[in-house]
Amino acid sequence: MTRARGGDDAAFTRLVTPLRRELHAHCYRMLGSVHDADDAVQDALLRAWRGLARFEGRSSLRTWLYTVATRTCLDLIDARGRRALPMDLGPSSERAVIDDLPRTDLAWLGPYPHADLPSTPPGPAARYEQREAVELAFVAACQHLPGNQRAALLLFDVLGFSATEIASMMDTSTTSVNSALARARRVLAQRVPARTQQQALRTLDDTRVRALATGFAAALDRGDRDAFVALLTEDVTWSMPPLPHWYHGIAAVTDFAVRVPMTSCPRWEYRTTSANGQPAVAFYVATPPYEAWSITVLTLRDDRIAGITSFLGPEHFPPFGLPTTLR
């Protein structure tokens, strides 16, 4: 610390490196985008480096860095707004929309690579596990909260900071923090399923989870409607940001699957992966060569697929350590 305060950037790097992954996950929860999280962590660490001489040690270095990172994210939220999923735009479509065009005027929620999830245990007051707190439903629900409520909820219920600590971090009162927490929890109670994906995954063995992911991908590649339908719940949903239309129910989802990926697209290649603590499939479409198409995150219920979220675009592949082209 003494050397870092004296301007030794290598010493500063040694101080912050053990905390970088958990800071990155926190920024993703705040911002809903791995690319925004990259920017926020870089900006926050630059702010911390420039302000290190003012760090008086009244709190731990970890608490101080979370303070800087949270305030950086709040600035980005003010500048860029919240991120959305197609469900936020309107009702589902009953039939496949063949020529659906991307909405480029919106900021869309993005996936988060499993490898970047921290293993740091939450504080004793935390309500959510680290993986639960990056699940799609949770992160999407957080996007409906104002910045101060989002920060208070994540700092308290995910990271286990006390209301007094959060008040100091956000330069407000404990009463304001408790009020923001209460309002945020009411919103999440309406938007987040009672059973998390981590709880659902614990009821399935790894073999079944792999079978669901590979069976889903293989059915699309083969154009096997019956095998595809057998994997789904009756109320399954499928959304594909940045496309605005989405589908709800086995009839609508199957209609889209049959009319678009199974018949209107050339052959698929795929790699199974994990995103947001959930099983996922990286799809490549043959053009040729095989070009990155989507990171598709699967939401499970019992031993079926209840939600399909396909994040379209090659920009999602590098954070997962995946190439954008297969030859």
Secondary structure, 3 states (H helix, E strand, C coil): CHHHHCCCHHHHHHHHHHHHHHHHHHHHHHHCCHHHHHHHHHHHHHHHHHHHHHCCCCCCHHHHHHHHHHHHHHHHHHHHCCCECHHHCCCCECCCCCCCCCCCCCCECCCCEHHHCCCCCCCCCCCCCCCHHHCHHHHHHHCCCCHHHHHHHHHHHHCCCCHHHHHHHCCCCHHHHHHHHHHHHHHHHHHCCCCCHHHHHHCCCHHHHHHHHHHHHHHHHHCCHHHHHCCEEEEEEEECCCCCCEEECHHHHHHHHHHCCCCCCCCEEEEEEEECCEEEEEEEEECCCEEEEEEEEEEEECCEEEEEEEEECHHHCHHHCCCCEEC
